Amino acid sequence: MASDRSYYESVKERLIRYAQVDTQSINGTDAVPTTAKQFDLARMLRDELEEIGVQDVFLDEKCCVVYGKIPSNLSNVSKEHTGRDIGFIAHMDTAPDASGSGVRPWVLENYRGQDILLNEQHQIVMSPEEFPNLLQYIGQDLILTDGTTLLGGDDKASIASIMTMAEHLCRHPEIPHAGISLAFTPDEEVGGLARDLDLERFGAPIAYTLDGDHLGYYEDETFNASSAEFTIRGQSVHTGTAKGIMINAADIAAEFIGMLPADERPQTTDGRQGFYHVVSCQADCENAVVKLIVRDHDPELFLKREEYLKCCSDVLKKKYGEDRITLTITPTYRNMKEVIDRVPFMIDVLKEAISNCGIDPVCEPFRGGTDGAALSFRGLPCPNLSAGYENAHGRFEYVPIQSMEKNVEILLEMCRIYANM
């Protein structure tokens, strides 16, 4: 499919505009969404969808989910195919790892491989020595920050591409396509996992999320994941008379952490290797809480990891007292591959569309989870296409404009293929 320069200008303008809206989500709250400011972008997208001609636009004011549909036009433009309806989903929130307030996007045109001065006042420099992926984008145009905030390309680069695709189809009713459902969700970065997406309102029987970094890769598998909380009730007395009486909860927490294999941590694993990751530890002599996550692609190895945590807990219970140790394991999501393997045509279409747009498709197991993993097990098969951003969740995040532009082409090509089914 030939590139249309209008995609370039549209995705650039959209990402810059969306990035300036603070939609950072937060952990540790039961509020839905976790931050009310996510509604600022949700309302912007609702109005924009209506303006470009998308139908059945709806903003759920309770859950902060935006919906829209582009009805099939095949009965008007094609007599040979009924097509297959599809959907596209992206998240609106940005990660709590770096500030999302006061984002100042700017464009560096025709990057030449040099160090990039992001902020003259604070002398913040992004160098290809530290971020070698920059060298993949020589000759391209980069949207960057001033080095004091994240950009929000995760996942607003995806939103920009989806909205540009939708606008193009609405402006060109002569392009054949089946029904297309759109949704934008909150709180993905803090484990929301599109739990409030109304599948009936969404309407499509299959969908794709857009999330992830470099252009051209796709995901049909994620980790299996659980969270765990290990709590200890200690016993504090004066240190001068502590012998045989004190039970130091902080020491037990450290003992538990020490039982986790040192070579099975995020910083020592890659590919399909699983891990244990201590998220936080709050401890004093009387009380301690260790929070961790458990990940593995292999379902059997994943269950063994959960069992190992229970064994650690049992050992410490025997040592310090049954009533002093509590382990709670909570399932988070499962590997989407279990579901996606039942609909192989979805991956065939994804690979064909990427290839037809001049890119070699690459499948990479995702060392995390996606909204699509949770949605797949709710009955909406949902593999993932990358968004094209780099260095997500940090102050050195950037997005090549050409990556978003190419994603518009890929989405339109997917719509073409599904129209011919």
DRENDO-1510 file (C-alpha; in Angstrom, 1 decimal, always signed):
<recs>
REC; n; res; u; v; w
REC; 1; MET; +0.0; +0.0; +0.0 .
REC; 2; ALA; +1.5; +3.3; -1.0 .
REC; 3; SER; +2.1; +5.8; +1.8 .
REC; 4; ASP; -0.2; +8.9; +2.0 .
REC; 5; ARG; +1.7; +11.9; +3.3 .
REC; 6; SER; -1.5; +13.0; +5.1 .
REC; 7; TYR; -1.0; +10.1; +7.5 .
REC; 8; TYR; +2.3; +11.6; +8.6 .
REC; 9; GLU; +0.9; +15.1; +9.4 .
REC; 10; SER; -2.1; +13.5; +11.1 .
REC; 11; VAL; -0.3; +11.2; +13.4 .
REC; 12; LYS; +2.3; +13.8; +14.3 .
REC; 13; GLU; -0.4; +16.4; +15.2 .
REC; 14; ARG; -2.4; +13.9; +17.1 .
REC; 15; LEU; +0.4; +12.5; +19.2 .
REC; 16; ILE; +1.7; +16.0; +20.1 .
REC; 17; ARG; -1.9; +17.0; +21.1 .
REC; 18; TYR; -2.6; +13.8; +23.1 .
REC; 19; ALA; +0.7; +13.8; +24.8 .
REC; 20; GLN; +0.0; +17.2; +26.4 .
REC; 21; VAL; -3.0; +15.7; +28.2 .
REC; 22; ASP; -1.9; +14.3; +31.6 .
REC; 23; THR; -3.5; +10.8; +31.8 .
REC; 24; GLN; -1.1; +9.2; +34.3 .
REC; 25; SER; -2.7; +6.3; +36.2 .
REC; 26; ILE; -1.7; +5.4; +39.8 .
REC; 27; ASN; -1.4; +2.2; +41.9 .
REC; 28; GLY; -3.0; +1.6; +45.2 .
REC; 29; THR; -6.5; +2.9; +44.7 .
REC; 30; ASP; -9.9; +1.3; +44.1 .
REC; 31; ALA; -11.1; +4.3; +42.1 .
REC; 32; VAL; -12.3; +3.7; +38.6 .
REC; 33; PRO; -10.5; +5.0; +36.7 .
REC; 34; THR; -7.6; +5.4; +39.1 .
REC; 35; THR; -7.2; +9.0; +38.1 .
REC; 36; ALA; -10.1; +11.3; +37.1 .
REC; 37; LYS; -7.8; +13.2; +34.6 .
REC; 38; GLN; -8.0; +10.2; +32.2 .
REC; 39; PHE; -11.5; +11.5; +31.4 .
REC; 40; ASP; -9.8; +14.6; +29.8 .
REC; 41; LEU; -8.4; +12.5; +27.0 .
REC; 42; ALA; -11.5; +10.3; +26.9 .
REC; 43; ARG; -13.8; +13.3; +26.2 .
REC; 44; MET; -11.4; +14.6; +23.7 .
REC; 45; LEU; -11.4; +11.3; +21.8 .
REC; 46; ARG; -15.2; +11.1; +22.0 .
REC; 47; ASP; -15.6; +14.5; +20.4 .
REC; 48; GLU; -13.0; +13.7; +17.8 .
REC; 49; LEU; -14.6; +10.4; +16.8 .
REC; 50; GLU; -17.9; +12.1; +16.4 .
REC; 51; GLU; -16.3; +14.9; +14.3 .
REC; 52; ILE; -14.6; +12.6; +11.9 .
REC; 53; GLY; -17.8; +10.6; +11.3 .
REC; 54; VAL; -17.4; +7.5; +13.5 .
REC; 55; GLN; -20.8; +6.1; +14.5 .
REC; 56; ASP; -22.2; +4.8; +17.8 .
REC; 57; VAL; -19.7; +6.9; +19.7 .
REC; 58; PHE; -20.1; +6.5; +23.5 .
REC; 59; LEU; -18.1; +7.4; +26.6 .
REC; 60; ASP; -18.9; +5.4; +29.6 .
REC; 61; GLU; -18.9; +8.1; +32.3 .
REC; 62; LYS; -18.6; +5.5; +35.0 .
REC; 63; CYS; -15.7; +3.4; +33.7 .
REC; 64; CYS; -13.9; +5.9; +31.3 .
REC; 65; VAL; -14.1; +3.7; +28.2 .
REC; 66; VAL; -14.6; +5.2; +24.8 .
REC; 67; TYR; -16.4; +3.3; +22.1 .
REC; 68; GLY; -17.0; +3.9; +18.4 .
REC; 69; LYS; -17.9; +1.9; +15.2 .
REC; 70; ILE; -17.4; +2.2; +11.5 .
REC; 71; PRO; -20.2; +0.1; +10.0 .
REC; 72; SER; -19.4; -2.3; +7.1 .
REC; 73; ASN; -19.9; -0.8; +3.7 .
REC; 74; LEU; -19.5; -4.1; +1.8 .
REC; 75; SER; -23.1; -4.3; +0.7 .
REC; 76; ASN; -22.5; -1.1; -1.2 .
REC; 77; VAL; -19.0; -1.6; -2.6 .
REC; 78; SER; -18.5; -5.4; -2.8 .
REC; 79; LYS; -20.9; -8.1; -4.1 .
REC; 80; GLU; -18.4; -10.9; -3.5 .
REC; 81; HIS; -17.6; -10.8; +0.2 .
REC; 82; THR; -19.4; -10.3; +3.5 .
REC; 83; GLY; -16.1; -9.7; +5.2 .
REC; 84; ARG; -15.2; -10.3; +8.9 .
REC; 85; ASP; -15.8; -7.6; +11.6 .
REC; 86; ILE; -12.8; -6.7; +13.6 .
REC; 87; GLY; -11.8; -4.3; +16.4 .
REC; 88; PHE; -8.9; -2.2; +17.5 .
REC; 89; ILE; -8.1; -1.3; +21.2 .
REC; 90; ALA; -5.5; +1.1; +22.8 .
REC; 91; HIS; -5.1; +2.4; +26.3 .
REC; 92; MET; -5.3; +6.1; +27.3 .
REC; 93; ASP; -3.3; +6.1; +30.6 .
REC; 94; THR; +0.4; +6.6; +30.9 .
REC; 95; ALA; +2.7; +4.8; +33.4 .
REC; 96; PRO; +3.3; +6.0; +37.0 .
REC; 97; ASP; +7.1; +5.4; +36.5 .
REC; 98; ALA; +7.8; +9.0; +35.4 .
REC; 99; SER; +5.8; +12.3; +35.4 .
REC; 100; GLY; +3.1; +12.7; +32.8 .
REC; 101; SER; +2.4; +16.3; +33.8 .
REC; 102; GLY; +3.5; +19.3; +31.7 .
REC; 103; VAL; +4.7; +17.2; +28.8 .
REC; 104; ARG; +6.4; +19.3; +26.2 .
REC; 105; PRO; +6.7; +17.3; +22.9 .
REC; 106; TRP; +8.9; +18.6; +20.1 .
REC; 107; VAL; +10.0; +17.2; +16.8 .
REC; 108; LEU; +13.6; +16.5; +15.7 .
REC; 109; GLU; +13.5; +16.2; +11.9 .
REC; 110; ASN; +15.9; +14.0; +9.9 .
REC; 111; TYR; +17.8; +12.5; +12.9 .
REC; 112; ARG; +21.5; +11.9; +12.0 .
REC; 113; GLY; +22.7; +9.6; +14.7 .
REC; 114; GLN; +24.0; +12.3; +17.0 .
REC; 115; ASP; +23.5; +12.9; +20.7 .
REC; 116; ILE; +20.2; +14.8; +21.3 .
REC; 117; LEU; +20.1; +17.7; +23.7 .
REC; 118; LEU; +16.6; +17.4; +25.2 .
REC; 119; ASN; +16.9; +20.1; +27.8 .
REC; 120; GLU; +19.5; +22.9; +27.6 .
REC; 121; GLN; +18.7; +24.3; +31.0 .
REC; 122; HIS; +19.3; +21.0; +32.8 .
REC; 123; GLN; +21.8; +19.6; +30.3 .
REC; 124; ILE; +19.7; +16.5; +29.7 .
REC; 125; VAL; +21.2; +14.6; +26.7 .
REC; 126; MET; +20.0; +11.3; +25.1 .
REC; 127; SER; +22.9; +9.5; +23.5 .
REC; 128; PRO; +22.9; +6.5; +21.1 .
REC; 129; GLU; +25.7; +5.1; +23.3 .
REC; 130; GLU; +23.2; +4.7; +26.1 .
REC; 131; PHE; +20.2; +4.1; +23.8 .
REC; 132; PRO; +21.5; +2.3; +20.8 .
REC; 133; ASN; +18.1; +1.8; +19.2 .
REC; 134; LEU; +18.3; +5.5; +18.2 .
REC; 135; LEU; +20.6; +4.4; +15.4 .
REC; 136; GLN; +17.7; +2.5; +13.8 .
REC; 137; TYR; +16.0; +5.8; +13.1 .
REC; 138; ILE; +18.6; +7.7; +11.2 .
REC; 139; GLY; +16.9; +9.8; +8.6 .
REC; 140; GLN; +13.6; +9.7; +10.4 .
REC; 141; ASP; +11.7; +12.4; +12.4 .
REC; 142; LEU; +11.4; +11.9; +16.2 .
REC; 143; ILE; +8.9; +13.2; +18.7 .
REC; 144; LEU; +10.7; +13.8; +22.0 .
REC; 145; THR; +10.2; +15.3; +25.4 .
REC; 146; ASP; +12.3; +17.9; +27.3 .
REC; 147; GLY; +13.8; +15.1; +29.4 .
REC; 148; THR; +11.8; +15.9; +32.5 .
REC; 149; THR; +8.7; +13.8; +31.8 .
REC; 150; LEU; +7.7; +10.8; +29.8 .
REC; 151; LEU; +6.2; +11.4; +26.4 .
REC; 152; GLY; +3.1; +9.1; +26.6 .
REC; 153; GLY; +3.7; +7.4; +23.2 .
REC; 154; ASP; +2.8; +4.3; +25.3 .
REC; 155; ASP; +0.1; +4.2; +24.3 .
REC; 156; LYS; -0.9; +7.5; +22.6 .
REC; 157; ALA; +1.1; +6.6; +19.5 .
REC; 158; SER; -1.4; +3.8; +19.0 .
REC; 159; ILE; -4.3; +6.1; +19.6 .
REC; 160; ALA; -2.9; +8.5; +17.0 .
REC; 161; SER; -2.6; +5.7; +14.4 .
REC; 162; ILE; -6.1; +4.2; +15.1 .
REC; 163; MET; -7.7; +7.6; +14.9 .
REC; 164; THR; -6.0; +8.4; +11.7 .
REC; 165; MET; -7.0; +5.1; +10.2 .
REC; 166; ALA; -10.6; +5.8; +11.3 .
REC; 167; GLU; -10.6; +9.3; +9.8 .
REC; 168; HIS; -9.2; +8.0; +6.5 .
REC; 169; LEU; -12.0; +5.3; +6.2 .
REC; 170; CYS; -14.7; +7.8; +7.1 .
REC; 171; ARG; -13.4; +10.2; +4.4 .
REC; 172; HIS; -13.1; +7.5; +1.8 .
REC; 173; PRO; -16.4; +5.5; +1.8 .
REC; 174; GLU; -15.3; +3.9; -1.5 .
REC; 175; ILE; -12.7; +1.8; +0.4 .
REC; 176; PRO; -14.3; -1.6; +1.1 .
REC; 177; HIS; -14.2; -2.7; +4.8 .
REC; 178; ALA; -16.2; -4.9; +7.1 .
REC; 179; GLY; -17.5; -3.5; +10.5 .
REC; 180; ILE; -14.7; -2.0; +12.6 .
REC; 181; SER; -15.1; -1.5; +16.3 .
REC; 182; LEU; -12.9; +0.9; +18.3 .
REC; 183; ALA; -12.2; +1.2; +22.0 .
REC; 184; PHE; -9.9; +3.3; +24.2 .
REC; 185; THR; -9.5; +2.1; +27.8 .
REC; 186; PRO; -8.0; +3.4; +31.1 .
REC; 187; ASP; -5.5; +2.1; +33.6 .
REC; 188; GLU; -3.7; -0.5; +31.5 .
REC; 189; GLU; -0.4; +0.6; +33.1 .
REC; 190; VAL; -1.6; -0.3; +36.6 .
REC; 191; GLY; -3.2; -3.7; +35.8 .
REC; 192; GLY; -6.6; -2.5; +34.6 .
REC; 193; LEU; -6.5; -5.0; +31.8 .
REC; 194; ALA; -9.6; -3.5; +30.1 .
REC; 195; ARG; -11.8; -5.1; +32.8 .
REC; 196; ASP; -14.6; -2.6; +32.2 .
REC; 197; LEU; -14.7; -3.0; +28.4 .
REC; 198; ASP; -18.3; -4.0; +27.6 .
REC; 199; LEU; -17.9; -6.7; +25.0 .
REC; 200; GLU; -21.5; -6.4; +23.9 .
REC; 201; ARG; -21.2; -2.7; +23.3 .
REC; 202; PHE; -17.8; -3.1; +21.6 .
REC; 203; GLY; -19.5; -5.5; +19.2 .
REC; 204; ALA; -16.5; -7.1; +17.3 .
REC; 205; PRO; -15.9; -10.9; +17.7 .
REC; 206; ILE; -12.2; -10.5; +17.4 .
REC; 207; ALA; -9.8; -7.6; +18.0 .
REC; 208; TYR; -6.2; -6.4; +18.2 .
REC; 209; THR; -4.6; -4.3; +20.8 .
REC; 210; LEU; -1.9; -1.8; +19.8 .
REC; 211; ASP; +0.8; -1.5; +22.4 .
REC; 212; GLY; +4.5; -2.2; +22.5 .
REC; 213; ASP; +7.7; -0.7; +21.2 .
REC; 214; HIS; +9.6; -1.0; +17.9 .
REC; 215; LEU; +7.7; -1.2; +14.6 .
REC; 216; GLY; +6.8; -4.4; +13.0 .
REC; 217; TYR; +6.7; -6.9; +15.8 .
REC; 218; TYR; +3.6; -8.6; +17.1 .
REC; 219; GLU; +2.7; -10.7; +20.1 .
REC; 220; ASP; +0.6; -13.8; +20.3 .
REC; 221; GLU; +1.9; -14.8; +23.8 .
REC; 222; THR; +2.4; -13.2; +27.1 .
REC; 223; PHE; +3.5; -14.3; +30.6 .
REC; 224; ASN; +1.2; -16.1; +32.9 .
REC; 225; ALA; +1.1; -13.8; +35.9 .
REC; 226; SER; +0.2; -13.7; +39.5 .
REC; 227; SER; +0.8; -11.2; +42.3 .
REC; 228; ALA; +1.7; -12.4; +45.8 .
REC; 229; GLU; +1.7; -10.8; +49.2 .
REC; 230; PHE; +3.7; -12.2; +52.1 .
REC; 231; THR; +2.8; -10.8; +55.5 .
REC; 232; ILE; +4.6; -11.3; +58.8 .
REC; 233; ARG; +3.4; -10.6; +62.3 .
REC; 234; GLY; +6.5; -10.1; +64.5 .
REC; 235; GLN; +6.9; -9.5; +68.2 .
REC; 236; SER; +8.8; -6.6; +69.6 .
REC; 237; VAL; +10.4; -6.2; +73.0 .
REC; 238; HIS; +13.2; -4.1; +74.4 .
REC; 239; THR; +16.4; -5.0; +72.7 .
REC; 240; GLY; +18.1; -5.4; +76.0 .
REC; 241; THR; +15.9; -8.3; +77.0 .
REC; 242; ALA; +15.0; -9.6; +73.5 .
REC; 243; LYS; +16.8; -12.9; +73.6 .
REC; 244; GLY; +14.3; -15.8; +73.1 .
REC; 245; ILE; +11.4; -13.4; +73.0 .
REC; 246; MET; +11.7; -11.0; +70.0 .
REC; 247; ILE; +10.5; -12.1; +66.6 .
REC; 248; ASN; +11.7; -9.5; +64.1 .
REC; 249; ALA; +9.3; -9.3; +61.2 .
REC; 250; ALA; +11.9; -7.3; +59.1 .
REC; 251; ASP; +14.4; -10.1; +59.5 .
REC; 252; ILE; +11.9; -12.7; +58.4 .
REC; 253; ALA; +11.0; -10.6; +55.4 .
REC; 254; ALA; +14.7; -10.5; +54.4 .
REC; 255; GLU; +14.9; -14.2; +55.0 .
REC; 256; PHE; +12.0; -14.8; +52.6 .
REC; 257; ILE; +13.4; -12.6; +49.9 .
REC; 258; GLY; +16.7; -14.4; +50.3 .
REC; 259; MET; +14.9; -17.7; +49.5 .
REC; 260; LEU; +14.0; -16.5; +46.0 .
REC; 261; PRO; +16.5; -17.7; +43.4 .
REC; 262; ALA; +19.0; -15.0; +42.7 .
REC; 263; ASP; +19.3; -15.9; +39.0 .
REC; 264; GLU; +15.5; -15.8; +38.5 .
REC; 265; ARG; +14.9; -12.1; +38.7 .
REC; 266; PRO; +13.9; -9.7; +35.9 .
REC; 267; GLN; +17.4; -8.3; +35.8 .
REC; 268; THR; +18.9; -11.7; +35.2 .
REC; 269; THR; +16.4; -13.2; +32.7 .
REC; 270; ASP; +15.1; -12.7; +29.2 .
REC; 271; GLY; +13.2; -14.3; +26.4 .
REC; 272; ARG; +10.8; -16.9; +27.8 .
REC; 273; GLN; +12.6; -17.2; +31.1 .
REC; 274; GLY; +10.3; -16.6; +34.0 .
REC; 275; PHE; +11.1; -14.7; +37.3 .
REC; 276; TYR; +10.1; -13.6; +40.8 .
REC; 277; HIS; +10.2; -9.8; +41.3 .
REC; 278; VAL; +9.9; -8.1; +44.7 .
REC; 279; VAL; +7.8; -5.0; +44.0 .
REC; 280; SER; +8.0; -3.6; +47.5 .
REC; 281; CYS; +9.0; -4.4; +51.1 .
REC; 282; GLN; +7.7; -2.5; +54.1 .
REC; 283; ALA; +9.0; -3.8; +57.4 .
REC; 284; ASP; +9.7; -3.1; +61.0 .
REC; 285; CYS; +10.1; -5.4; +64.0 .
REC; 286; GLU; +6.4; -5.9; +64.6 .
REC; 287; ASN; +5.1; -6.1; +61.0 .
REC; 288; ALA; +6.3; -6.7; +57.5 .
REC; 289; VAL; +4.7; -7.0; +54.0 .
REC; 290; VAL; +6.5; -8.2; +51.0 .
REC; 291; LYS; +4.7; -7.7; +47.7 .
REC; 292; LEU; +6.0; -9.5; +44.6 .
REC; 293; ILE; +4.9; -10.7; +41.1 .
REC; 294; VAL; +5.5; -14.1; +39.6 .
REC; 295; ARG; +5.8; -14.6; +35.8 .
REC; 296; ASP; +6.4; -17.4; +33.4 .
REC; 297; HIS; +5.4; -18.2; +29.8 .
REC; 298; ASP; +5.3; -21.9; +30.4 .
REC; 299; PRO; +2.1; -22.9; +32.3 .
REC; 300; GLU; +3.7; -25.8; +34.1 .
REC; 301; LEU; +6.8; -23.8; +35.2 .
REC; 302; PHE; +4.4; -21.0; +36.3 .
REC; 303; LEU; +2.5; -23.4; +38.6 .
REC; 304; LYS; +5.8; -24.6; +40.0 .
REC; 305; ARG; +6.8; -21.0; +40.8 .
REC; 306; GLU; +3.6; -20.5; +42.8 .
REC; 307; GLU; +4.2; -23.8; +44.6 .
REC; 308; TYR; +7.7; -22.7; +45.5 .
REC; 309; LEU; +6.3; -19.6; +47.2 .
REC; 310; LYS; +4.0; -21.8; +49.2 .
REC; 311; CYS; +6.9; -24.0; +50.2 .
REC; 312; CYS; +8.9; -21.0; +51.3 .
REC; 313; SER; +5.9; -19.9; +53.4 .
REC; 314; ASP; +5.5; -23.4; +54.9 .
REC; 315; VAL; +9.2; -23.4; +55.9 .
REC; 316; LEU; +8.9; -20.1; +57.7 .
REC; 317; LYS; +5.7; -21.0; +59.4 .
REC; 318; LYS; +7.3; -24.1; +60.9 .
REC; 319; LYS; +10.2; -21.9; +62.0 .
REC; 320; TYR; +8.4; -18.9; +63.4 .
REC; 321; GLY; +4.8; -20.0; +64.0 .
REC; 322; GLU; +1.8; -20.9; +61.8 .
REC; 323; ASP; -0.1; -17.8; +62.8 .
REC; 324; ARG; +2.7; -15.4; +62.1 .
REC; 325; ILE; +3.0; -16.0; +58.3 .
REC; 326; THR; +0.4; -15.4; +55.6 .
REC; 327; LEU; +0.9; -15.9; +51.9 .
REC; 328; THR; -1.8; -14.7; +49.5 .
REC; 329; ILE; -1.5; -15.4; +45.8 .
REC; 330; THR; -3.8; -13.6; +43.3 .
REC; 331; PRO; -4.0; -14.6; +39.6 .
REC; 332; THR; -3.5; -11.6; +37.3 .
REC; 333; TYR; -3.6; -12.9; +33.7 .
REC; 334; ARG; -2.7; -15.9; +31.7 .
REC; 335; ASN; -0.7; -16.4; +28.5 .
REC; 336; MET; -2.9; -15.3; +25.6 .
REC; 337; LYS; -1.3; -18.0; +23.3 .
REC; 338; GLU; -3.7; -20.6; +24.7 .
REC; 339; VAL; -6.5; -18.6; +23.1 .
REC; 340; ILE; -4.8; -17.1; +20.1 .
REC; 341; ASP; -3.7; -20.6; +18.9 .
REC; 342; ARG; -7.4; -21.4; +18.4 .
REC; 343; VAL; -7.7; -18.5; +15.8 .
REC; 344; PRO; -4.5; -18.9; +13.7 .
REC; 345; PHE; -6.0; -16.8; +10.9 .
REC; 346; MET; -5.6; -13.7; +13.1 .
REC; 347; ILE; -1.9; -14.1; +13.1 .
REC; 348; ASP; -1.8; -14.9; +9.4 .
REC; 349; VAL; -3.6; -11.7; +8.7 .
REC; 350; LEU; -1.3; -9.7; +10.9 .
REC; 351; LYS; +1.8; -11.1; +9.3 .
REC; 352; GLU; +0.4; -10.6; +5.8 .
REC; 353; ALA; -0.5; -7.0; +6.5 .
REC; 354; ILE; +2.9; -6.1; +8.0 .
REC; 355; SER; +4.7; -7.8; +5.1 .
REC; 356; ASN; +2.5; -6.1; +2.5 .
REC; 357; CYS; +3.5; -2.8; +4.0 .
REC; 358; GLY; +7.2; -3.5; +3.4 .
REC; 359; ILE; +8.2; -4.7; +6.9 .
REC; 360; ASP; +9.4; -8.1; +8.1 .
REC; 361; PRO; +7.0; -9.2; +10.8 .
REC; 362; VAL; +8.7; -10.5; +13.9 .
REC; 363; CYS; +6.9; -12.4; +16.7 .
REC; 364; GLU; +8.3; -11.8; +20.2 .
REC; 365; PRO; +7.0; -13.3; +23.4 .
REC; 366; PHE; +6.0; -10.4; +25.5 .
REC; 367; ARG; +7.7; -10.3; +28.9 .
REC; 368; GLY; +4.6; -8.8; +30.5 .
REC; 369; GLY; +0.9; -8.7; +30.0 .
REC; 370; THR; -1.5; -6.8; +27.7 .
REC; 371; ASP; -5.1; -5.9; +27.9 .
REC; 372; GLY; -5.4; -8.4; +25.1 .
REC; 373; ALA; -4.3; -11.3; +27.4 .
REC; 374; ALA; -7.2; -10.6; +29.7 .
REC; 375; LEU; -9.7; -9.9; +26.9 .
REC; 376; SER; -8.7; -13.2; +25.1 .
REC; 377; PHE; -9.8; -15.1; +28.2 .
REC; 378; ARG; -13.0; -13.1; +28.4 .
REC; 379; GLY; -13.9; -14.4; +24.9 .
REC; 380; LEU; -12.4; -11.7; +22.7 .
REC; 381; PRO; -9.3; -13.1; +21.0 .
REC; 382; CYS; -6.9; -10.2; +21.0 .
REC; 383; PRO; -3.3; -10.5; +19.8 .
REC; 384; ASN; -1.1; -7.4; +19.9 .
REC; 385; LEU; +0.5; -5.1; +17.3 .
REC; 386; SER; +3.4; -2.8; +18.3 .
REC; 387; ALA; +2.8; +0.9; +18.6 .
REC; 388; GLY; +6.2; +2.0; +17.5 .
REC; 389; TYR; +7.4; +3.9; +20.6 .
REC; 390; GLU; +10.8; +3.5; +22.2 .
REC; 391; ASN; +12.1; +3.8; +25.9 .
REC; 392; ALA; +8.6; +3.7; +27.3 .
REC; 393; HIS; +7.9; +4.5; +31.0 .
REC; 394; GLY; +10.8; +7.0; +31.2 .
REC; 395; ARG; +12.0; +10.5; +30.5 .
REC; 396; PHE; +13.9; +9.3; +27.4 .
REC; 397; GLU; +10.8; +8.0; +25.6 .
REC; 398; TYR; +10.4; +9.0; +21.9 .
REC; 399; VAL; +8.3; +8.1; +18.9 .
REC; 400; PRO; +9.5; +8.0; +15.3 .
REC; 401; ILE; +6.7; +9.7; +13.3 .
REC; 402; GLN; +7.3; +7.2; +10.4 .
REC; 403; SER; +6.5; +4.3; +12.7 .
REC; 404; MET; +3.1; +5.7; +13.5 .
REC; 405; GLU; +2.6; +6.5; +9.8 .
REC; 406; LYS; +3.4; +2.9; +8.9 .
REC; 407; ASN; +1.1; +1.6; +11.5 .
REC; 408; VAL; -1.8; +3.4; +9.8 .
REC; 409; GLU; -0.9; +1.6; +6.6 .
REC; 410; ILE; -0.8; -1.7; +8.4 .
REC; 411; LEU; -4.2; -1.1; +10.0 .
REC; 412; LEU; -5.7; -0.2; +6.7 .
REC; 413; GLU; -4.2; -3.2; +5.1 .
REC; 414; MET; -5.7; -5.4; +7.8 .
REC; 415; CYS; -9.1; -3.9; +7.1 .
REC; 416; ARG; -8.6; -4.6; +3.4 .
REC; 417; ILE; -7.8; -8.3; +4.1 .
REC; 418; TYR; -10.7; -8.8; +6.5 .
REC; 419; ALA; -13.0; -7.2; +3.9 .
REC; 420; ASN; -12.1; -10.0; +1.5 .
REC; 421; MET; -12.8; -12.8; +3.9 .
</recs>
